Amino acid sequence: MTRHALILISLLGFAFPVFAHHSTVGIFEQDRTIEVRGTITEISWRNPHGRIFLDVMDESGNVEKWEVETASISILRNRGVSSDVLAVGDVVTVAGRPSRRSRPFMLGNNILLPSGDEFDFGSGIAYFEAGKSGQLIGRAAPDIDTQRAIDEADGIFRVWSTIMSDPAAFPMYKGDYPLNVAGQQALAAWDPNNNELFECGNKGMPLIMISPIPVDFVHQGEDILLRMEEYDARRLIHMSADAVVPAEHTQFGFSRGHWEGSTLVVETDHVTAGYFDHMGARQSDQIALVERFIPNSEYDRLDYELTVTDAEYFSEPFTLTRYFVWYPEMSVHDYECLERY
């Protein structure tokens, strides 16, 4: 291995949207990219992020242990990205964001392989000039019966995905909410390096709706079940006016739905207090949500509107928007979350 330990490259302007919903802003620098060259010693291919471990030799010949965090494996899998292009023992160069704490830790975006091929973690953008004409490898057709998915699709009852390169689709939470004084104080007290969002399954309503990972609507008797791959979340939408409101608040709250033509309107309350977004905004247990799932006539796009009312932290109601798309080759998998350590 040569002496390439750390090459700093400033202000490349890369966007890394695949990580935005897991609040890595406080962990990794946002405005510069580094390169690290080393030998892969271990690969952990899990959610919510993958990890690659490297032995990196510095200019003095000393070996330093590096950890590279990657995108959600769910995102990679549903983009047809395969992990078998990486193997323990490979000497690779990784480009990504450095740790804010000057640790041997980075957020990986692209890898230059021994073959000269380049592998990316979901951005679809080539980085290395040394790569083979900017060609990215590691993408394959997802293993799903596409014709069956087409045949079984029924209105909004199908799998919905996200175009992560379009800011209108992802991320939905961008800040600049109408915070009152209490909301501003709560946001100022947020510690991005020590919060419950790093733990598996702690995203409640409405934050779980930021998910870029596939979701689908399925019939559950007279009700509707919204299945989400992220954290294996399940939201039951009660379609009967006789549904009994629970006494206690829960992570996803109590949801009642009705149809306005082809639009599904969902009203949710009884949500436990917690984080409103991945950047430290808070919500109270008095939050009230109105969602509108609006399909187009071809049912290949689903617009989403979320109206939020919470007088404890926000000065007025406000609405956030995003959209989903239908790709019949996508499916909802088990999440298999591995805690950050």
Buried (B, 14 or more C-beta within 10 A) or exposed (E): EEEBBBEEEEEEEBEBBBBBBBBBBBBBBEEBBBBBBBBBEEBBBBBBBBBBBBBBBEEEEEEBEBBBBBBBBBBBBBBBBEBEBBEEEBBBBBBBBBBBEEEBBBBBBBBBBEEEBBBBBBBEBBBBEEBBEEEBBBBEEBEBEBEEBEEEBEEBEBBBBBBBBEEEBBBBBEEEBEBBEBBEEBBEEBEBEEBEBBEBBBBBBBBBBBBBBBBBBBEBEEBBBBBBBBBBBEBBBBBEEEBEEEEEBEBBBBBBBBEEEEBBBBBBBBBBBBBBBBBBBBBBBBBBBBBBBBBEEEBBBBBBBBBBBBBBBBEEEBEBBBBBBBBBBBBBBEBEBBEBE
